[in-house]
């Protein structure tokens, strides 16, 4: 998958590159510090490329980028460095929802507005950031689970037992909290549904592969894998292949995946994934627009949700994948 990620990043950089008219001579660049979670998935790489492409000099920005490598202490250090460098705005994709109070108070004391992207932070800190842009993660889960309910009903399987292997994202991340809540609510609605196990995949392909491989040595009686991102789905698929278990439409195990990056949609079109819930990573232009609003003295809305879809094999075509930006 390393080649896939590298190609995705290159394509996203080209697609989200600066398309503005350039910065007028003598106009001061808007300095933005961006603390990114890391590079743990194809989605994250596309998100980074979108941010770099939008917040560039040609569009009037000077971007200071920091990769936290999935460590919150690195993000705290990056934010404090941005404050010392007197940036105009701080953009944060938080690893977890808690642990931000002190550093965000420091940013507020320095008069630096904070914009959250992708994940959110605890409600107790709501006065410490200006605005957020991203996905409604619980709604994503509810949407894909409604699709599953309808599919099982149409196939006459609604009353059959459904044992679910839940591959969970990074504990405490907004996406993990929302997608997990959606599944838990669905299981509570269906007495014949049960969660066989919850595996901490941490949004990485390698970790998911190892966990699913080891789990299948002890328990192969599962009908559904609920995987909280595409890269974890890729790892699970590799483990299923090695165990000789078929999956996808018509297979022994259904797989529901999240993010809907191009590679996942290709696998969905090929009949390897049953459904993919979209999580659009192209937030760079949205963040740039929010900053422009604030530069004009306007206050953006607190929460800015992105509209998203669920994709199945019947929704896809090679032409659709070719036109996909991530």
N, C-alpha and C positions, 0 to 999 in steps of 0.2 A: 504493500500500500504506500510505501515511501515515494515511489515514482508517481503514483496517483496524486498524492498530496502536493508534490512539487509541480506537477503539471497544472493542478487546480489553482495553485497560488499564482503561477505565471499567467494563466488565462484570466483569473480574477483581476490581477493587476492591469492587464491590458483592457479589460472591459470596464473597470471602474477608474481608469486613469483620468488625469485632469482633462476636462473638456471645456473648461472656462476660457475666458478671453485673456486671462493673464492679469497680473497685478499692475495697476497703473504705476508709472514711474514715481518713486518717492512715497508711495502709500505704505504705511507700516503694516507688516504682517501680523496676523493674529496668532499669538503663541499658544499652542495647545499641548498639554501633557496627557498622554494616553497610556494607562496601565492596563495591559491585556492579560487575561488569565494565563495563556501559554500557547502551545501549538499541539494540543492533545488530540485533535480531530480534524477531519476535512472541513467541517463546518467552521471551526475556529480559524483555520488558515484562510478561508474565504472571507470571514469577517475582518480579519486583520488586513487583508488585501484591499477590501472595500474602504476601510478607514484610511489607510495610507494613500489610496488613490484619490479620495475626496479631500482630505486635509493636507493638500500639497501647496507649494509656493505659487503655482500657476493659478490656484483658486484663492490665493490671498492668505494662506496659512503657513505657519512654521510648526511642524509636528515634532514633538519629542516623544519617542515611542519606547516603551519598556515592556519586555516579556517577563512575566512573573514566574514562569515555569511551574505553574500550579502550586505556588507557595504564597500564602497570604502575607507572611512577613516581608516577602519581596515587594508586594504591592504597597504595604505601609511605608517601606523605605522609598519606593518610587514616588509616592505622593509627597512625602516630605522633601524629596529632592526637587520635585516640581515647584513646591512652595518656595524653596530657597532660590530657585531660578526665576521666580516672579513671573510665572506663566499667566496668561490671561484667563484660561479655562483649564479645568482638569476633567478628563473623561475617564471613567472607571468602569471596567467590566468586572464586577466583584466575584471573587472565588466563592465566598459564602455570604450569607445574609447578616451575620453578626460580627462584632469585633472592629467596627469602624468609627465609633463615637469620638474617640480622642483625636484621631487624625483629621476627621471631617470638621471638628471644632477648630483645629489649627488652620485648615483651609478657609473656613468662614472668617476667622480672626484676621487672616491675610487679605480678605476681600476677594477671594478667587471662587467664582461659581463652579459647582460640580455638576456634571452631567453623567447619569448612569446609562449604560448600554447593555443590552442582553439581560443579565440577571439583576435582581433587585436586592435591596438591603432591608433590614428589620424596620418595621413601621415606626419604632421609637426614634429613628433617625430621619424621619421624613422632612423635617425642617432644615436638614443639613445638606440637602441637594436641591437643585432647581427643577430638574426634569429628568425623565427616564424614557427611553425608547427600546422597544423589544416585543417579545411574543407573550401571549397569554398561555402559559405552559399547561395549566390545568385544563383550559379550553381545548388545547391540542389533544390531550389525553381523552377528554370526554368525547371529542369528535371521532377519534379513531375507534374508541370503544363502542360508540353508537353504530359505527359501520360494522363492527364485529357482531353486535347483537342482531342487526338486520340480516347479516349473512347467515348466521346460525339459524335464525327463524326461517329464512327462505329455503334452507337446505333440510329443514325438519330436524335440526339437531339442538334446538334451544334448550331442551330438558336433559340433554346428555351431560355427564360429568365433564368438567373442564379443569384440568390441573395445569397451573400456570407457573412457568419459571420466569421470575422477575429479575432482570438484570438492571441494576440501579446505577444512576450516575453518581457524581461526587456528592457525598452526604452534606446536606445543608445548602447546596446550590439551589437557586430559585427554580431552575428547570427540574431538578430532582424532586423538590417538594411538590410542585404542581403536578407533574406526571405521575408521581406516586399516589398523590391524593385522588386523582382521577381513577386509578386502578383500584385503590382500596374502596372507593365508593361503589364502583361497579361490582366488585366481589360481594360487598354487603347487600346489593340488590338481588344477587343470584345465589340461592342456597346451593346450587349444584356446581358453582365455581369455587375453586380453592387455590391458594398460592402454595405451591410445593416448596419453594425456597426463594429467598432474596439474596442475590449475589452482588457484591459491591464492585461493579465493573469500572467505576471511576472514569467513564467516558473514553476508555482506551481499548483499542482492538486487542492488544497483547494480553491485558489483564482479563478481559472477557473470555478470550480463547482458553486461557489457563483454567479459569474458574469453571467454565462450562465443560471443558474436557474432563476435569476431575469429578464434577458432579455426575456426569453421565456414567461414570464407572460404578456408581452406587444406585442411581435411579434413572431409568429410561422412560418411565411412565409419565410423560408430559405431553400435553396436546397443544400448548401455546407457549411461545416465548414473547414476553413483553420487554422489549429492549429500549432503554431510554435515549439511545442515539445510534446513528448508523454504524459508526466504527465498532461499537460493541456488538452490533448485529453481524458485522463481517467476521468478528472473532468467534461468535457463537456458530456461525455457518461452517467455519473451518472445523470446529470441534464436532459438529454434527456429521460432517463429511467423514471424518476419521472414525466416528462411531458407527458409520453405515446407516444413519437415520435420515430418511428423506424429509424434505421441508418445502414450504411454499404451497401454492394452490394445488390440491390433490395429493400432497405429501403427508407424512406421518405427523409433522409438527407445523403449525402455523406460526408465522413470525410477524409481529407488528413492530415497526421501527419508527424512529423519530429523526427529523432534520430534513430528509429528502434531498440530499446532495445528489449530484448527477450519477455517481456510481451506484448509489442505492436505487435510484429510479431505473437505471439500466437493469439491475438485478430484478427489480419488480416487473419490468417489461418481459424479462426472460423467464418469469415464473419461479423465482427463487424467494422473493419476499411477498407476503400477502397484501400488505398495505404500508404506506409511508406517510406519516404526518409531517407536513411541511413546517419548517422553522427557518424563516428567511434571514440569512446572515448579512445582507447588504445594507448595513446601517450607516455606512460612511456618509452618503449624501443626506440622510435624515439628520445626522448629528451636525453636519455643516449647516443645514437649513435652520436648525435650532439655534446655533451660535449666531447666525446672521440675524435672527429675530431679536436676540438679546442685544446684539450690537446696535440695533435700531431702537432700543429702549422698550421692546415689547416683552411680556412675560409669557413663555410658552405654557401649554397645559402640563400638569404634573405627570400624567401617564399618557404615553403615545404608543398604542398597540398597532401591530402590523397584521393585516388580514392574511390568512393562510388557509391551505386546503389539505385534504387527504387524497393521496393518489393510490390507485390500484392499477392492475395490468390493463384494464379496459380504458383507462384514462390516458394512456401513454402511447407514444409512437417514436420512431427514430428521429423524425423531424423535430418533435417537441424536445427531445434530449439534446439535439444539436443546438437548439436555440437557447437552452438553459444557461443562465449566467453563473451557476455554481453547482 
